[in-house]
Amino acid sequence: MEEKRRQKQEKKEKNKKKEKKKEEKKPEEPEVSIPAGELEEPSKKKKHKKKKSKSSGDPSS
């Protein structure tokens, strides 16, 4: 009996954790991915520009 009860408790906790993860992910993902995408785009462009200007504007290359 004790073992079965413990297993049930563990299952409940695991399910709770799973649901929590789902709940956390759902609201988080769109919010995070949008600003992350917005932040990444300009930073990526800037990086590319820097690389380009370095390769084309570098007198040593």
Backbone as XML, in Angstrom:
<?xml version="1.0"?>
<chain id="A" units="angstrom">
  <residue number="1" name="MET">
    <atom name="N" x="0.841" y="-1.213" z="0.000"/>
    <atom name="CA" x="0.000" y="0.000" z="0.000"/>
    <atom name="C" x="0.878" y="1.267" z="0.000"/>
  </residue>
  <residue number="2" name="GLU">
    <atom name="N" x="1.825" y="1.292" z="0.934"/>
    <atom name="CA" x="2.680" y="2.486" z="1.055"/>
    <atom name="C" x="3.372" y="2.779" z="-0.283"/>
  </residue>
  <residue number="3" name="GLU">
    <atom name="N" x="3.893" y="1.719" z="-0.895"/>
    <atom name="CA" x="4.623" y="1.891" z="-2.160"/>
    <atom name="C" x="3.699" y="2.467" z="-3.230"/>
  </residue>
  <residue number="4" name="LYS">
    <atom name="N" x="2.495" y="1.893" z="-3.336"/>
    <atom name="CA" x="1.553" y="2.368" z="-4.360"/>
    <atom name="C" x="1.221" y="3.838" z="-4.128"/>
  </residue>
  <residue number="5" name="ARG">
    <atom name="N" x="1.002" y="4.190" z="-2.879"/>
    <atom name="CA" x="0.660" y="5.581" z="-2.586"/>
    <atom name="C" x="1.810" y="6.502" z="-2.987"/>
  </residue>
  <residue number="6" name="ARG">
    <atom name="N" x="3.013" y="6.048" z="-2.695"/>
    <atom name="CA" x="4.172" y="6.882" z="-3.021"/>
    <atom name="C" x="4.265" y="7.051" z="-4.538"/>
  </residue>
  <residue number="7" name="GLN">
    <atom name="N" x="4.063" y="5.957" z="-5.268"/>
    <atom name="CA" x="4.137" y="6.033" z="-6.732"/>
    <atom name="C" x="3.078" y="6.998" z="-7.254"/>
  </residue>
  <residue number="8" name="LYS">
    <atom name="N" x="1.882" y="6.931" z="-6.691"/>
    <atom name="CA" x="0.821" y="7.841" z="-7.128"/>
    <atom name="C" x="1.254" y="9.280" z="-6.880"/>
  </residue>
  <residue number="9" name="GLN">
    <atom name="N" x="1.806" y="9.523" z="-5.701"/>
    <atom name="CA" x="2.254" y="10.874" z="-5.352"/>
    <atom name="C" x="3.310" y="11.346" z="-6.349"/>
  </residue>
  <residue number="10" name="GLU">
    <atom name="N" x="4.260" y="10.475" z="-6.646"/>
    <atom name="CA" x="5.328" y="10.850" z="-7.583"/>
    <atom name="C" x="4.744" y="11.158" z="-8.954"/>
  </residue>
  <residue number="11" name="LYS">
    <atom name="N" x="3.803" y="10.335" z="-9.382"/>
    <atom name="CA" x="3.179" y="10.571" z="-10.693"/>
    <atom name="C" x="2.492" y="11.926" z="-10.691"/>
  </residue>
  <residue number="12" name="LYS">
    <atom name="N" x="1.768" y="12.212" z="-9.614"/>
    <atom name="CA" x="1.070" y="13.496" z="-9.527"/>
    <atom name="C" x="2.072" y="14.639" z="-9.636"/>
  </residue>
  <residue number="13" name="GLU">
    <atom name="N" x="3.159" y="14.523" z="-8.904"/>
    <atom name="CA" x="4.157" y="15.598" z="-8.915"/>
    <atom name="C" x="4.774" y="15.733" z="-10.303"/>
  </residue>
  <residue number="14" name="LYS">
    <atom name="N" x="5.052" y="14.612" z="-10.932"/>
    <atom name="CA" x="5.628" y="14.656" z="-12.287"/>
    <atom name="C" x="4.655" y="15.349" z="-13.233"/>
  </residue>
  <residue number="15" name="ASN">
    <atom name="N" x="3.378" y="14.974" z="-13.134"/>
    <atom name="CA" x="2.374" y="15.596" z="-13.996"/>
    <atom name="C" x="2.299" y="17.092" z="-13.720"/>
  </residue>
  <residue number="16" name="LYS">
    <atom name="N" x="2.362" y="17.459" z="-12.451"/>
    <atom name="CA" x="2.314" y="18.879" z="-12.099"/>
    <atom name="C" x="3.488" y="19.594" z="-12.752"/>
  </residue>
  <residue number="17" name="LYS">
    <atom name="N" x="4.661" y="18.997" z="-12.652"/>
    <atom name="CA" x="5.850" y="19.618" z="-13.240"/>
    <atom name="C" x="5.674" y="19.750" z="-14.747"/>
  </residue>
  <residue number="18" name="LYS">
    <atom name="N" x="5.158" y="18.697" z="-15.364"/>
    <atom name="CA" x="4.951" y="18.734" z="-16.823"/>
    <atom name="C" x="4.002" y="19.872" z="-17.169"/>
  </residue>
  <residue number="19" name="GLU">
    <atom name="N" x="2.889" y="19.954" z="-16.434"/>
    <atom name="CA" x="1.912" y="21.006" z="-16.710"/>
    <atom name="C" x="2.531" y="22.374" z="-16.474"/>
  </residue>
  <residue number="20" name="LYS">
    <atom name="N" x="3.315" y="22.482" z="-15.422"/>
    <atom name="CA" x="3.955" y="23.767" z="-15.135"/>
    <atom name="C" x="4.850" y="24.152" z="-16.304"/>
  </residue>
  <residue number="21" name="LYS">
    <atom name="N" x="5.625" y="23.207" z="-16.785"/>
    <atom name="CA" x="6.514" y="23.490" z="-17.916"/>
    <atom name="C" x="5.690" y="23.958" z="-19.107"/>
  </residue>
  <residue number="22" name="LYS">
    <atom name="N" x="4.590" y="23.250" z="-19.370"/>
    <atom name="CA" x="3.726" y="23.631" z="-20.500"/>
    <atom name="C" x="3.215" y="25.050" z="-20.290"/>
  </residue>
  <residue number="23" name="GLU">
    <atom name="N" x="2.722" y="25.319" z="-19.067"/>
    <atom name="CA" x="2.173" y="26.644" z="-18.784"/>
    <atom name="C" x="3.262" y="27.706" z="-18.924"/>
  </residue>
  <residue number="24" name="GLU">
    <atom name="N" x="4.443" y="27.397" z="-18.424"/>
    <atom name="CA" x="5.531" y="28.373" z="-18.512"/>
    <atom name="C" x="5.908" y="28.605" z="-19.975"/>
  </residue>
  <residue number="25" name="LYS">
    <atom name="N" x="5.984" y="27.516" z="-20.720"/>
    <atom name="CA" x="6.427" y="27.634" z="-22.116"/>
    <atom name="C" x="5.403" y="28.407" z="-22.946"/>
  </residue>
  <residue number="26" name="LYS">
    <atom name="N" x="4.119" y="28.087" z="-22.782"/>
    <atom name="CA" x="3.103" y="28.707" z="-23.645"/>
    <atom name="C" x="3.166" y="30.233" z="-23.608"/>
  </residue>
  <residue number="27" name="PRO">
    <atom name="N" x="3.009" y="30.870" z="-22.451"/>
    <atom name="CA" x="3.054" y="32.336" z="-22.474"/>
    <atom name="C" x="4.454" y="32.862" z="-22.794"/>
  </residue>
  <residue number="28" name="GLU">
    <atom name="N" x="5.464" y="32.113" z="-22.377"/>
    <atom name="CA" x="6.832" y="32.595" z="-22.537"/>
    <atom name="C" x="7.246" y="32.601" z="-24.008"/>
  </residue>
  <residue number="29" name="GLU">
    <atom name="N" x="7.008" y="31.489" z="-24.698"/>
    <atom name="CA" x="7.604" y="31.322" z="-26.034"/>
    <atom name="C" x="7.301" y="32.474" z="-26.986"/>
  </residue>
  <residue number="30" name="PRO">
    <atom name="N" x="6.031" y="32.818" z="-27.219"/>
    <atom name="CA" x="5.794" y="33.909" z="-28.171"/>
    <atom name="C" x="6.454" y="35.206" z="-27.712"/>
  </residue>
  <residue number="31" name="GLU">
    <atom name="N" x="6.329" y="35.499" z="-26.412"/>
    <atom name="CA" x="6.912" y="36.747" z="-25.913"/>
    <atom name="C" x="8.430" y="36.738" z="-26.088"/>
  </residue>
  <residue number="32" name="VAL">
    <atom name="N" x="9.047" y="35.638" z="-25.691"/>
    <atom name="CA" x="10.512" y="35.580" z="-25.753"/>
    <atom name="C" x="10.983" y="35.557" z="-27.204"/>
  </residue>
  <residue number="33" name="SER">
    <atom name="N" x="10.334" y="34.739" z="-28.020"/>
    <atom name="CA" x="10.816" y="34.586" z="-29.393"/>
    <atom name="C" x="10.676" y="35.902" z="-30.160"/>
  </residue>
  <residue number="34" name="ILE">
    <atom name="N" x="9.641" y="36.684" z="-29.869"/>
    <atom name="CA" x="9.454" y="37.941" z="-30.614"/>
    <atom name="C" x="10.583" y="38.925" z="-30.287"/>
  </residue>
  <residue number="35" name="PRO">
    <atom name="N" x="10.781" y="39.282" z="-29.005"/>
    <atom name="CA" x="11.881" y="40.219" z="-28.731"/>
    <atom name="C" x="13.236" y="39.623" z="-29.096"/>
  </residue>
  <residue number="36" name="ALA">
    <atom name="N" x="13.399" y="38.326" z="-28.865"/>
    <atom name="CA" x="14.676" y="37.698" z="-29.206"/>
    <atom name="C" x="14.914" y="37.853" z="-30.707"/>
  </residue>
  <residue number="37" name="GLY">
    <atom name="N" x="13.886" y="37.603" z="-31.504"/>
    <atom name="CA" x="14.025" y="37.738" z="-32.952"/>
    <atom name="C" x="14.339" y="39.177" z="-33.312"/>
  </residue>
  <residue number="38" name="GLU">
    <atom name="N" x="13.628" y="40.121" z="-32.673"/>
    <atom name="CA" x="13.865" y="41.532" z="-32.969"/>
    <atom name="C" x="15.285" y="41.925" z="-32.566"/>
  </residue>
  <residue number="39" name="LEU">
    <atom name="N" x="15.704" y="41.419" z="-31.418"/>
    <atom name="CA" x="17.051" y="41.769" z="-30.945"/>
    <atom name="C" x="18.101" y="41.116" z="-31.838"/>
  </residue>
  <residue number="40" name="GLU">
    <atom name="N" x="17.831" y="39.875" z="-32.216"/>
    <atom name="CA" x="18.831" y="39.153" z="-33.007"/>
    <atom name="C" x="19.006" y="39.790" z="-34.385"/>
  </residue>
  <residue number="41" name="GLU">
    <atom name="N" x="17.899" y="40.143" z="-35.024"/>
    <atom name="CA" x="17.988" y="40.670" z="-36.393"/>
    <atom name="C" x="18.999" y="41.820" z="-36.493"/>
  </residue>
  <residue number="42" name="PRO">
    <atom name="N" x="18.785" y="42.914" z="-35.756"/>
    <atom name="CA" x="19.733" y="44.029" z="-35.906"/>
    <atom name="C" x="21.156" y="43.639" z="-35.499"/>
  </residue>
  <residue number="43" name="SER">
    <atom name="N" x="21.271" y="42.866" z="-34.429"/>
    <atom name="CA" x="22.623" y="42.490" z="-33.981"/>
    <atom name="C" x="23.296" y="41.643" z="-35.060"/>
  </residue>
  <residue number="44" name="LYS">
    <atom name="N" x="22.531" y="40.762" z="-35.681"/>
    <atom name="CA" x="23.102" y="39.931" z="-36.749"/>
    <atom name="C" x="23.518" y="40.832" z="-37.910"/>
  </residue>
  <residue number="45" name="LYS">
    <atom name="N" x="22.630" y="41.754" z="-38.281"/>
    <atom name="CA" x="22.940" y="42.655" z="-39.390"/>
    <atom name="C" x="24.191" y="43.464" z="-39.062"/>
  </residue>
  <residue number="46" name="LYS">
    <atom name="N" x="24.229" y="43.970" z="-37.828"/>
    <atom name="CA" x="25.392" y="44.768" z="-37.421"/>
    <atom name="C" x="26.657" y="43.929" z="-37.541"/>
  </residue>
  <residue number="47" name="LYS">
    <atom name="N" x="26.575" y="42.699" z="-37.051"/>
    <atom name="CA" x="27.750" y="41.823" z="-37.098"/>
    <atom name="C" x="28.178" y="41.620" z="-38.550"/>
  </residue>
  <residue number="48" name="HIS">
    <atom name="N" x="27.187" y="41.363" z="-39.410"/>
    <atom name="CA" x="27.527" y="41.141" z="-40.820"/>
    <atom name="C" x="28.176" y="42.401" z="-41.399"/>
  </residue>
  <residue number="49" name="LYS">
    <atom name="N" x="27.603" y="43.558" z="-41.060"/>
    <atom name="CA" x="28.143" y="44.815" z="-41.582"/>
    <atom name="C" x="29.587" y="44.980" z="-41.118"/>
  </residue>
  <residue number="50" name="LYS">
    <atom name="N" x="29.805" y="44.697" z="-39.837"/>
    <atom name="CA" x="31.160" y="44.836" z="-39.290"/>
    <atom name="C" x="32.112" y="43.918" z="-40.048"/>
  </residue>
  <residue number="51" name="LYS">
    <atom name="N" x="31.684" y="42.672" z="-40.232"/>
    <atom name="CA" x="32.540" y="41.707" z="-40.929"/>
    <atom name="C" x="32.825" y="42.211" z="-42.341"/>
  </residue>
  <residue number="52" name="LYS">
    <atom name="N" x="31.773" y="42.683" z="-43.018"/>
    <atom name="CA" x="31.947" y="43.155" z="-44.397"/>
    <atom name="C" x="32.905" y="44.344" z="-44.418"/>
  </residue>
  <residue number="53" name="SER">
    <atom name="N" x="32.640" y="45.319" z="-43.542"/>
    <atom name="CA" x="33.477" y="46.517" z="-43.546"/>
    <atom name="C" x="34.915" y="46.144" z="-43.195"/>
  </residue>
  <residue number="54" name="LYS">
    <atom name="N" x="35.064" y="45.146" z="-42.330"/>
    <atom name="CA" x="36.426" y="44.739" z="-41.953"/>
    <atom name="C" x="37.127" y="44.128" z="-43.168"/>
  </residue>
  <residue number="55" name="SER">
    <atom name="N" x="36.436" y="43.231" z="-43.850"/>
    <atom name="CA" x="37.089" y="42.527" z="-44.959"/>
    <atom name="C" x="37.315" y="43.484" z="-46.136"/>
  </residue>
  <residue number="56" name="SER">
    <atom name="N" x="36.363" y="44.406" z="-46.374"/>
    <atom name="CA" x="36.497" y="45.288" z="-47.534"/>
    <atom name="C" x="37.309" y="46.531" z="-47.170"/>
  </residue>
  <residue number="57" name="GLY">
    <atom name="N" x="37.210" y="46.984" z="-45.908"/>
    <atom name="CA" x="37.899" y="48.220" z="-45.520"/>
    <atom name="C" x="39.247" y="47.950" z="-44.878"/>
  </residue>
  <residue number="58" name="ASP">
    <atom name="N" x="39.607" y="46.688" z="-44.718"/>
    <atom name="CA" x="40.896" y="46.388" z="-44.077"/>
    <atom name="C" x="42.027" y="46.538" z="-45.100"/>
  </residue>
  <residue number="59" name="PRO">
    <atom name="N" x="42.959" y="47.411" z="-44.856"/>
    <atom name="CA" x="44.064" y="47.572" z="-45.821"/>
    <atom name="C" x="44.987" y="46.356" z="-45.835"/>
  </residue>
  <residue number="60" name="SER">
    <atom name="N" x="45.036" y="45.634" z="-44.715"/>
    <atom name="CA" x="45.962" y="44.494" z="-44.639"/>
    <atom name="C" x="45.448" y="43.313" z="-45.461"/>
  </residue>
  <residue number="61" name="SER">
    <atom name="N" x="44.132" y="43.194" z="-45.625"/>
    <atom name="CA" x="43.600" y="42.013" z="-46.322"/>
    <atom name="C" x="43.723" y="42.172" z="-47.825"/>
  </residue>
</chain>
